[in-house]
Amino acid sequence: MTFDWPTLLPLIFMAVMGLALLAYVVFDGYDLGVGLLLPFAADHEKDLMVASIGPFWDANETWLVLGIGVLLIAFPLAHGLVLSALYLPVAVMLIGLILRGVSFDFRVKARAARKEMWNRIFALGSLMAAAAQGWMLGSYLTGFDHGLWATLFALLIAVTLPTAYAMLGAGWLIMKTEGPLQAKAVRWARLVLWPMGAALVGISLATPLVSATVFDKWFAMPQFLGLLPIPVACAAAFFAAFHVTGRENVIQAGYGWVVFASTVLIFVLAFLGLSYSIYPYIVIDKLTVWQAASAHESLVVIFVGVAITLPAIIVYTIFMYRVFWGKASALSYGP
C-alpha cells in the first residue's frame, strides 16, 4: 500500500473518529453509570452523586458530537448506511440523553415532592442511552444483519453494556466520594464486576463466531500469539479491580482510583481489539475506509477544521478535569 495523502487522510479521520468515540464511551460512560446507580442510593446521597458528575457531563458529550460529525462529513456513505440501519436505537439514545438533560436541571429546582420523580427520569434516561448504545454496537459488529443470531447478539450487548457503564460509575464514585457513599460504591462495583466480566468474555467469544472476518484476523497464526497481550492485560486489569474492591484498607489508603483506572484500561483494550478486528473496514465486510471517504479535496478542507477543533477540545477537557478534580461536595444553590 502506498501511503500518500489520499491514502493517509481517510485513516487519519478514522483515527480521529475512533478517538472521539472512545473518549465518549469512557467519559460519558461513567456519568451514565452514575445515573444507573442513582436509584440504589439514599435520598441524601443522590445530590452528592449528581454533584460528582455535574461539572463534566455536558462536556463529555462533546466527544459524541465530534465522532458523529467526523462520520458525517468525512465518511458520508458510511454515515448513511449506519444511521439508516440504526435509526430506531439512535432515536432511543437521543430520547434518553434528552431525558437526562431535562431531569438534571429540573431535579435541582423541583419541589421536594417532585424531586424523586426527576431522579427516576434521570436514571431511566441513563438506562435508555446505555442500552441503545449496546444495541448499536452489537448491530454494527454483525454488519447490520437481521438474522436471529445477530439479533440475539445485539440484544446481549444491549443488556450487558449498562453493567460496564455501572462499573465505570462505581469506580468514579469511589474516587470522588468518601464515607458511607464510597462504601456503597465499592459494594456496587463488586456486584457489577462479574456481570461486566462475563459480558466481555461472551462478546469476545461471540464476535468471531458472527463474523468470519474477525475470526480469521484473531485466530490465524502468528497473529494469535501477537494479540495475546490484549486479553492477558484485560484479565490483569479485571483482577486489579477485584482485588482493590475486596480490601477496604486499600481503598482507605487512597488507592480507590485503581478501580476506575482498571475499568478504563479494559475499555481501551477492548477498543484496540475492535479496531484491529474491523480494519480496514468502516462498516465491517461492506465498506472500507477509502470506499466510504469523501473526495480528497473535501478531506483536506475538513482536516484544517479538525486540526483546530480537536486540540481545543483536548485542552479544554484537561483544564476542566484539573479545575474540578478532587472529592465532590454537596450541591448548594444561592437564593
N, C-alpha and C positions, 0 to 999 in steps of 0.2 A: 504493500500500500504506500502511495506517495503522500507524504504529509505536507501538502501545500495548504495555502489559506482556505481554498474552497473545501478541502477535506477536514481541516482542523476546526474551522468555525462552528460547524454543527456539533462537533464533540465538545467544544468549549461551552456552548449553550446547553448541551445535555448535562454537563457537569454542574453548571450554574443552577439549572432546574433541579437536579438531584440534591445539591447542597441546600437549596431553599426548602425542598420538601422534607429533607432530613431534619433541618433546623426547626421546621414547623412541628414535625412529629414529636421531637424532644421537648421543645419549649412549650408548645400549646398542649402537648401530651400530659405534662404534669398538672397544668391548671384544669384540663378536662378531668384528670384523675382526682383532683381535689373536689371538683363538683360531684363526681360519682360517689365520693366518700362522705359528702355532706350529710346525707340522711342518717348516718350512723353516729354522728356526734351529738353531744348535749347542746341545748339551745345556746348557752353562754359560750360555747366553743366555736359555734358556726361563724360568728363575726371575726374571730381570730383567723380561722381558716380562709375566709374570703379576703381578709386583710393581707394574708401572706402572698396572695397572687394579684392583689389589686393594682400595684404599680406596673405589672408586667403583662397582664393577659391581653390587653388591646394590642400592644406592640408585638407580642408573639404571633398574632395572626397576620402581621405584615409579611411574614415569610410565605404564607399560603398565597397571598396576593401576588408576590413576586414569582413563585413557582408556576401558578396558573397563567400569569401574564407572559412568562417566557414560553410556555407551551403554546399559547395562542398566537404570539407574533413570530416566534422562531420556527414552530412546527405546526403550521395550520392544518395540514392533513391529519396529523395525529390528534390535534385538538378536536377536530370534527368527529373523528372516529370514536375517541374516548368518551367525550361528553354526550354524544348521541346514544352510546351504549349504556351510559351510566346516569342518564338524566334523572331517574327516579331517586337513587341513593344520593345524588348531588343535591336534589331538592330537599330531601330529608335532612342532610347535613346542614344546609343553609338555614332551614327552619330551626334546627337545634341551636345553631350559632346565634340566630336572632333571638330565640327564647333566652339564651344565656345572657346576651347583651341587655335585653329589656329587664330581666329579673335582677341582674347585677345592680342596675341603677335604682330600680323600684324598691328593692328589699331594704335599702338604707333609708328610704323616705316614707315607707308604708307605716300605717298604724300597727301596733303590736299584734292585733288580731289578724292582720293580713300578711305579716312578715313570714310566717311559716309557709303560706301558700307560695310566695315568691321563692323561698328556699327550695321548695319541691320542684318548681318550674325550672330553677337553675340546674338542679340535679337531672331532671328529665331532659333538658336541652343538652346536657353533657353526655347523657347516655345515647341520645339520638345521634349526635355528631360522631361519637366514638364507634357506635355500631355501623353507621353508614360508611365511615372510612374503612372499617374492616371488610364490609361487603365489596366496596370498590377495589380494595387491594386483592381480594380473592378473585373477583371477576377479571381484573387485569392480568393476574398470573395465569389464568386459564385461557387467555386470548379472547375473552368475552364469549366463551362457549355457553350455550344454554342447555346443555345436556344435564342429566340427573346428577352425575358425579361432580361436574363443575359447579352446579348449583349448591350441592351439599358442601363442597369445599369452600365456596364463598360464604355460606351460612356459618360454617365452622369458624372462619376468621372473624365474621361479624359478631359472633357470640364471645369469642376469646380475646379480641383486641382490647375491649374495655378492661379486662383484668390486667393487661400490660400497662395501660394508662393509670389504672388504680395503683399499681406498684410504683410507677413514677410519682404519682401524687403523694403516696405514703412516704416515699423517700424524701420528697420535698418538705413535707410537714415535719419529718424527723429533724431535718436541718434547721427549719425556720421557727420551730416552737420548742417549748420547754414544759416540764411538769406533766400533769395528767394527760394533756392532749398529745404530747410527744410519746408518752407510754402507749396511748391508744393507737397512734400512727405505727408504732413498732408492731403491735398486735395485728393491725390491718395488713402490714407488709408481710408478716408471717402467713396470714390467711391466703393472700392472693399470689404469693411467690410460687407455690406449687402449681396452681392452675395456669399461671403465666408460663412456667417452665414446660408443663405438659403441652400447652398450646404451641409453643415454639418448636418443640420436638415433633409434634404432629404435623405442623406446617412444613417443617424441614423435610420430613419423610414423604409427605403427600405431594409437595410441589414437583419433585422429579417424576412422580407417577402420572400426574396430569399433563406434563409437558415433556415430550421426548427430547426437545432441545435442551432443557435444563438437565435431564438425566444424562445425556451424552457429555455435557460440559463438566459435570461433577464426578462421574464415576468412570471416566476413561483414565488410563494411566499414561503419563505420571502426574496428571493434573490432580488426581485424587490425593496423592501424598502432599503436593504443594498446598492444597486447600485445607488440610487437616488442622493447621493452627487456628482457623476460624472457629470450628466447633469446640476445640480444646479451650480456647480463650473464653468462649461463651460459658462453658462449664465452669471455668475458674471464677468468672465474674458471678455466676449464679451461686457458687459455693461461698464466695466472699459475702454476698448479701445474706445468705442463710446463716453464716457464722456470726455476723455482726448483730442481726436481729434476734439472735438467741442469747445474747450476752449483754445484760443491762449495764454492767460495768464498762463495757467498751463504748456504749452509747454515751454514758455519763462522762467518759474521758474525752469526749469531743470527736469521736470517730463515726458519728451518725451519717456524715456525708458519704461514707463508703457505700451505703445502701443506694443512694441516688446515683452516685458515680458508676457503680456496678451495673445498674439498670440501664443507664445511658450507654455504657460500653456495649451491652448486649444489643441495644437498638442499632448502634453504629456498625457493629459486626454483622448484624442481620442485613443492614442496608448494603454493606460491601458485598456480602454474598449474593444479594438480589441483583446488584449492579453487574456482577460477573455473570450471573445466570442469564440475564436478558441481552447483554451486549452481543452484537451491535444493533439489536432491535430497540425501537422505542415503543412499539406495540408488538409483543412477542409473536414471532412467526408470521407477521403480517407486514410491518413497515420497519425498515431500517432507519437509522438516524438521518442518513443522507437522502433517502427517499421522501421523508416527511418534512425536510427542512425547506425554509423559504429560499428564494433566489439569493445568490451570493451577495449581490449589491444591497439587497434589503438587510441581510445579516450584518454587513459592515456598518450600516447606519444604526441598527439596533445595538451592535456591540459598543458603540460610543455611549449610548444611553445607559447600558448595563454597567459599563466601566465607571460611570459616575454614581449610579444608584446603589450598586452592591456595596462598595466601600462605605458609603454614607450609612447604610443600614447596619453594617457590621460595627462601625464606630459608635453609632447611637446605641446599639444593643449592649456593647461592652460598657459604655458610660452609664447606661441605665442600671445595669446589674451592679456596678461598682457603687453607685449612689445609694441604692436601696438594699444592699446586701446586709446581712446580719439577721438577728431574730425579729420576727414580726411582732408588732404591738397591736393592741386592741383598736378597733375603729373608733374614731371620735369626730364629731362634726360640730362646728360652731353654730351660733344662733342664726 
